[in-house]
Amino acid sequence: MLAAIHSAAVLGIDAYDVTVEADVALGLPTWTLVGLASTAVKESRERVCAALANSGLPLPPRRVTINLSPADTPKSGTAFDLPIALAILTALGHLPADAVARLIAVGELGLDGTLRPVRGILPLARRHARHEAPRVLVVPPANAREARLVPRIAIAAPATLRELVDRLCEGPLLEDVIAADEGVARPPSDAPDLADVVGQESAKRALEIAAAGDHGSTLVGPPGAGKTMLARCVPGILPALDESEALEVLAVRSVAGLLAPGSAPVPLRPFRAPHHTISTAGLVGGGSLPRPGEASLAHLGVLFLDEMLEFSRTTLDALRQPMEDGEVVIARAAGALRFPARFTLVGAMNPCPCGRAGEPTGGCQCTPADVARYRARISGPLSDRIDLHVRVGAVPLRELSSVAPRERSVDVRDRVERARALQRRRYASLGPTICNGRVPGRWLETQTPIASAARTLLTTASERLGLSARAYHRVLRVARTIADLDADPGIGVPHVAEALRYRAQSGGAPLAVERQGIARRVAGGER
């Protein structure tokens, strides 16, 4: 007899429908599984047979053929255990066909018949929510809260295979009552706060601009200046995730297996800080069965590269495409997978191998050749894609004991949220582009007011400093963000002048923009 059960599988962070077909016929007892199944899927034979036997549902000696359709798409993981068991029971007549017609089943089976959690439930639930015909999504109990994050879907979470079979034999399966999590996710109380950072006002200003416009930034300074502490404060000044963004972030974590089974997922802005020994695949994703890397795990959050110049140059250059496109494309012979990777990059680096170059106290013993070789570890094309380069000097020890009140992260976040709101309204017609750091440069050139003096300053500085066309437009984007923080509808000379100060030469040091000329223009009130 033939039976079919609806299921689903994950490809990248998206899900697609899979139909599990089972044919149980007379003949020598064999088990054949087809449909481009991986080793983990093929091993379901032992798990399913033991789970059926230990649940009081023995499998008679028959010839069993299982097909996972579409058969030309690779399948991996253990989520097909449950639909395979249900398909076999339906083919044997233990379950009525109409009882399983409205099910979408996923889950791993233990040898005792218990349902164990699997990865990627959230993308499956999002896929299920788009179905026109109402169906009940059957998931392991440990995945129920994760699936419940997607509204307007029916979820059943039986503890064992036997419990599910008994409920199906009684009639149509009904949705289980699963407690919804109340309240809005907030950063932990011990999260780093900008008020804890002594001094570094220019760096705080740069990070505020980076958060407001989704710009990449680097902090260049000696060891102990506070670069890492500043970077860890960035998630606290980013706006809260909206519902669709929260589901995107949690979907990536679900596919990567980072959601703790049974716990309530907390949709906060991610902060990822990989070690500098990470491989290219670990940073951008990859593997024989591609998984998201740190760049995708930082999606809609912060990717912090501490000791940035210690990373492999090849590994760093792999970030160039995600920084432009907001996604990682991993191509394999069987096809290409896309993982989202729209992150705010924050890099920290020393100015030279010893870290003391440019410090007033001196002490640097590095030769010019050593410094040039050290700074060349970051390629020109990657440096060109980073909008803000900030010098972070050592804090005088006498200032560390100061008790003067300092601005808190929550105050900065309020300004960032107001600037982001302006950008959402401005770019409403551009689809997913909602921040200045992602808007096409030509759009800004033609659709936003730019004072003639500001345009002249930008053009002149770009020519004298040898900026590329990409750098030219990135300066314009930063100036637009600065204007948004000032609630200014147009871009003026002060906005362009400040944006130019954050550009960097090929060596990574802040530009010496023609400060005196700029100062005269600003003092004259030129806009």
C-alpha positions, -999 to +999 in steps of 0.1 A: +000+000+000+012+035-008+010+066+016+023+101+016+031+126+044+038+163+040+071+175+055+096+202+048+134+208+046+157+238+049+178+252+021+200+281+033+176+298+057+145+292+035+123+261+036+108+241+008+081+214+008+090+177+009+066+148+004+076+116+021+061+087+002+061+051+016+053+019-003+050-012+018+047-044-003+050-082+000+085-095-006+118-100+010+122-076+040+143-048+027+144-011+032+152+013+003+154+051+007+157+073-024+156+111-030+193+123-026+194+115+011+225+122+032+239+096+056+220+110+085+187+106+065+196+070+055+203+061+091+166+068+099+160+032+091+175+020+124+159+049+144+124+044+129+124+006+132+135+008+169+110+036+177+081+017+161+090-015+180+094+003+213+062+021+208+042-011+204+039-007+167+061-034+152+069-033+115+060-066+098+087-082+075+078-064+042+096-046+014+097-009+023+105+018-002+107+054+009+109+084-015+117+120-005+102+142-032+115+163-049+140+136-055+166+158-073+172+181-042+197+170-016+182+161+019+201+162+051+194+161+089+172+139+111+139+158+107+125+132+083+123+104+110+088+114+121+072+117+086+088+084+075+073+066+105+039+081+099+040+073+062+049+036+070+021+034+096-004+049+071+007+025+044+003-005+068-033+007+077-025+016+113-034+053+106-063+065+084-052+085+054-075+114+060-061+118+096-026+127+082-037+146+051-035+179+069-003+174+087+032+188+081+055+166+103+091+171+112+112+157+140+139+132+151+129+100+168+147+085+197+150+047+199+123+047+226+099+067+203+104+102+219+105+132+196+137+151+198+145+186+186+159+195+152+174+226+136+156+250+113+121+248+128+115+286+125+121+287+087+098+257+084+071+274+104+074+306+082+070+285+051+040+267+067+024+301+075+023+309+037+002+279+028-033+287+017-048+254+030-047+252+068-025+225+082-012+215+116+026+216+120+038+187+141+071+194+159+090+180+189+081+197+222+115+213+225+109+232+192+073+243+201+082+278+214+104+284+184+076+276+160+052+296+180+071+328+171+054+327+137+018+340+142-013+324+128-002+288+125-015+256+142+011+237+161+010+202+178+039+190+199+034+154+211+061+140+234+062+106+218+054+088+186+028+066+204+010+097+218+008+112+183-005+079+168-032+076+195-044+111+189-045+106+152-066+075+156-091+094+177-098+119+150-083+151+133-053+164+151-060+197+170-036+225+179-019+222+212-021+251+237+014+265+240+020+294+264+030+326+245+060+346+258+050+380+271+069+412+271+094+428+248+130+415+247+155+440+262+192+440+265+205+423+297+210+446+326+248+440+326+252+450+289+280+475+283+269+511+284+286+541+268+284+559+301+310+534+314+336+546+288+358+574+300+366+600+273+368+589+237+341+614+226+352+614+190+349+576+189+315+577+205+303+602+179+316+580+151+298+549+165+266+569+168+269+578+131+276+542+122+246+530+141+223+556+127+232+549+091+244+513+092+280+522+083+311+501+088+338+515+111+373+508+124+388+519+156+426+525+155+445+529+187+470+515+212+462+485+234+440+494+264+425+525+249+390+511+251+383+499+215+368+466+225+346+482+252+333+508+227+325+481+201+305+461+227+284+491+234+272+493+198+242+468+201+229+490+229+226+520+207+210+502+177+171+504+174+151+474+186+142+447+160+108+449+145+088+416+140+100+407+105+137+415+115+134+395+146+122+364+126+151+369+102+176+369+130+161+339+148+158+320+115+196+322+109+202+311+145+177+283+141+195+269+110+228+272+127+215+252+157+221+281+182+186+282+197+185+263+230+158+236+228+128+243+250+138+279+258+120+310+247+142+326+219+150+363+226+151+384+195+179+409+203+204+424+179+232+399+176+268+407+185+294+383+170+331+386+178+350+358+160+387+351+169+412+362+144+422+326+137+388+319+121+387+303+087+371+319+056+343+293+058+338+301+095+335+338+088+312+338+057+298+303+058+305+271+038+312+234+043+301+204+023+266+210+036+268+249+038+260+265+071+258+302+079+291+318+091+297+346+115+288+372+090+253+357+087+250+351+124+256+389+128+227+397+104+210+429+115+235+432+143+272+438+149+302+419+135+331+429+156+366+420+144+390+426+172+427+427+162+414+431+126+449+431+111+457+397+126+430+381+105+440+364+073+439+388+044+420+362+023+395+358+051+389+396+054+385+400+017+357+375+017+336+402+035+337+425+005+307+410-013+285+407+018+293+444+027+281+454-007+251+431-012+240+423+023+241+385+017+266+356+013+263+334-018+278+300-014+281+282-047+284+244-049+281+219-078+245+211-067+235+248-066+240+281-048+227+290-013+221+325-001+225+335+035+216+371+047+245+391+060+235+427+065+256+435+095+272+466+110+310+460+108+332+473+137+369+466+135+396+473+161+432+475+152+466+487+165+484+515+145+515+494+143+529+460+154+538+473+189+506+495+191+524+527+201+527+545+168+515+581+170+512+582+207+524+614+224+543+594+250+563+577+222+579+544+227+572+529+193+603+510+179+587+499+146+604+510+114+584+526+086+587+494+066+572+474+096+543+498+099+536+498+062+537+460+060+515+457+091+488+481+077+489+464+043+472+434+058+439+450+051+434+454+013+426+487-003+392+475-017+381+464+017+393+496+034+375+515+007+342+498+018+345+510+054+330+544+059+344+555+093+380+553+104+385+567+139+417+573+159+412+562+195+440+576+218+451+564+252+430+578+280+451+598+306+452+579+338+441+609+358+408+609+340+399+574+349+389+584+384+365+611+371+329+608+384+315+634+360+282+622+344+285+608+309+259+602+282+242+568+284+235+544+256+198+549+259+201+586+251+222+579+221+198+552+210+169+578+210+188+599+185+197+569+164+160+558+163+149+593+152+175+592+124+164+557+113+128+568+112+137+596+088+155+571+066+126+546+066+102+574+053+128+586+028+135+552+013+100+536+015+099+532-022+133+514-023+122+482-007+146+466+018+170+496+017+161+515+048+195+530+059+218+555+043+247+530+043+228+509+018+212+534-004+225+538-040+249+567-043+232+580-075+199+581-056+213+605-031+229+626-058+196+632-075+170+629-048+184+647-017+191+684-013+229+691-014+241+727-009+263+739-038+292+747-014+289+712+001+290+696-033+320+717-043+338+708-011+331+671-016+343+672-052+375+691-044+384+670-015+378+638-034+401+650-062+429+661-039+427+630-017+424+606-045+391+591-034+376+564-056+340+567-070+329+543-043+346+564-015+330+595-029+295+581-026+303+566+008+313+600+021+280+613+007+261+586+026+279+594+059+271+631+054+235+622+048+235+603+081+250+632+100+224+655+085+197+631+097+211+632+132+208+670+130+173+666+116+185+686+086+166+679+053+196+688+032+234+681+032+255+711+041+292+719+044+295+708+081+280+674+073+304+668+044+334+682+064+328+658+093+322+628+069+355+635+051+374+634+084+364+598+088+378+586+055+411+569+056+443+567+035+455+533+023+475+529+055+444+533+077+452+566+094+425+593+095+427+618+066+442+652+071+413+669+053+420+706+046+409+715+081+417+752+079+397+758+047+368+737+061+369+756+094+367+789+075+337+778+055+319+765+086+327+796+106+313+817+078+280+798+081+283+783+046+258+754+040 
